[in-house]
Amino acid sequence: MAKSSSRDSASLKHVVLHPTYRVVNMVASADLKIELDLYGLARLSYDVDYEPEQFPGAILKIHEPKSALLLFKNGKIICTGASTEADVKLSIDQAIDLIKKYKRQLSRAK
């Protein structure tokens, strides 16, 4: 048995590996520096899940580019699942558009 293991280790010394890789999941954070009404955002969009008993943040699912954003009451955002910085920006911009839409609805209701 010892002979086969030494033969295996000798053959591994000549192996040359050429790995390939691609970025498939970036994580980014942003701070909007405003307070968010997570209940209101969840009522506004089916793409927002907010269950504060389970998790303190709301989950916004972005379909294009495919990503998920964690929105917190203090205005902080965590973006996951994007594969480029441009996709992160597009995803966060969509969250900002949703927040602006919510704010406009609030101002009309007053």
Backbone torsions as a table, in degrees:
resi	resn	phi	psi	omega
1	MET	NA	-37.5	-180.0
2	ALA	-64.1	-33.4	-179.6
3	LYS	-65.0	-42.1	-178.6
4	SER	-67.4	-36.3	179.8
5	SER	-69.4	-35.6	177.6
6	SER	-70.5	-33.9	176.9
7	ARG	-67.1	-39.4	178.2
8	ASP	-64.6	-42.4	-179.6
9	SER	-68.7	-32.9	177.2
10	ALA	-67.1	-39.0	179.7
11	SER	-70.9	-27.9	179.2
12	LEU	-71.4	-22.5	-179.5
13	LYS	-66.1	-22.3	-176.8
14	HIS	-101.1	4.8	-178.9
15	VAL	-80.4	129.1	176.0
16	VAL	-112.1	122.6	-178.2
17	LEU	-102.2	138.3	176.3
18	HIS	-125.9	80.9	-176.5
19	PRO	-70.1	148.4	171.8
20	THR	-116.9	151.5	179.7
21	TYR	-149.9	162.3	173.5
22	ARG	-149.9	148.9	178.4
23	VAL	-79.4	126.3	-180.0
24	VAL	-122.9	-13.7	-177.3
25	ASN	-151.4	110.4	174.9
26	MET	-103.8	153.5	173.5
27	VAL	-123.5	128.1	-179.2
28	ALA	-136.1	155.3	177.3
29	SER	-124.5	153.0	177.8
30	ALA	-143.6	157.9	177.2
31	ASP	-131.1	115.3	179.9
32	LEU	-80.4	-14.8	179.5
33	LYS	58.9	33.8	171.9
34	ILE	-138.5	161.4	175.1
35	GLU	-88.1	137.6	-178.0
36	LEU	-107.4	142.0	172.7
37	ASP	-93.7	94.5	-174.7
38	LEU	-68.7	-34.0	176.1
39	TYR	-62.3	-46.2	-179.5
40	GLY	-62.9	-41.5	178.5
41	LEU	-65.3	-37.6	179.4
42	ALA	-67.8	-34.7	176.7
43	ARG	-70.9	-30.2	-177.2
44	LEU	-74.4	-34.7	-172.2
45	SER	-133.7	135.3	174.8
46	TYR	-68.2	-17.0	-178.6
47	ASP	-83.0	-1.8	179.9
48	VAL	-109.2	121.3	174.7
49	ASP	-107.4	126.3	178.3
50	TYR	-136.4	112.1	176.4
51	GLU	-131.2	87.0	-173.1
52	PRO	-61.7	-20.4	176.9
53	GLU	-70.1	-26.8	-178.4
54	GLN	-93.4	-41.5	-174.2
55	PHE	-154.9	139.5	-174.6
56	PRO	-74.3	-6.9	-179.5
57	GLY	-113.1	160.3	174.1
58	ALA	-92.7	146.2	179.6
59	ILE	-108.0	118.7	177.7
60	LEU	-106.0	118.4	179.2
61	LYS	-94.3	122.4	178.0
62	ILE	-100.6	130.5	-176.3
63	HIS	-87.8	-35.1	-178.9
64	GLU	-143.2	110.3	-1.3
65	PRO	-73.6	148.2	-175.7
66	LYS	-65.2	117.6	178.9
67	SER	-164.2	173.2	175.9
68	ALA	-133.4	140.0	178.9
69	LEU	-117.6	135.1	171.6
70	LEU	-97.9	118.1	-179.7
71	LEU	-104.4	131.6	179.7
72	PHE	-116.2	153.3	-176.1
73	LYS	-56.0	-32.5	-177.9
74	ASN	-78.6	4.8	177.2
75	GLY	91.1	1.9	178.5
76	LYS	-84.0	146.9	-179.3
77	ILE	-130.8	137.6	170.7
78	ILE	-117.1	125.5	179.1
79	CYS	-106.4	127.3	178.0
80	THR	-128.5	154.9	173.5
81	GLY	91.9	-12.3	178.5
82	ALA	-73.7	151.6	-178.4
83	SER	-109.1	-5.7	175.6
84	THR	-140.7	162.4	176.0
85	GLU	-64.3	-35.3	178.3
86	ALA	-62.9	-38.8	177.3
87	ASP	-66.4	-36.9	176.0
88	VAL	-60.7	-47.8	-179.4
89	LYS	-61.8	-45.2	178.7
90	LEU	-60.4	-41.2	-179.8
91	SER	-64.8	-46.5	179.9
92	ILE	-66.4	-36.9	176.2
93	ASP	-61.0	-37.1	177.5
94	GLN	-66.7	-37.5	176.1
95	ALA	-64.0	-42.0	178.8
96	ILE	-63.0	-40.8	177.2
97	ASP	-60.8	-41.4	178.2
98	LEU	-63.9	-42.2	179.6
99	ILE	-65.0	-41.9	177.7
100	LYS	-63.1	-40.4	177.9
101	LYS	-61.6	-43.4	178.1
102	TYR	-62.1	-44.5	179.9
103	LYS	-62.7	-39.4	177.7
104	ARG	-63.2	-41.6	178.6
105	GLN	-62.3	-39.3	178.2
106	LEU	-63.8	-43.2	-177.5
107	SER	-68.9	-32.7	176.8
108	ARG	-69.4	-33.5	-177.7
109	ALA	-71.2	-19.5	-177.4
110	LYS	-80.0	NA	NA
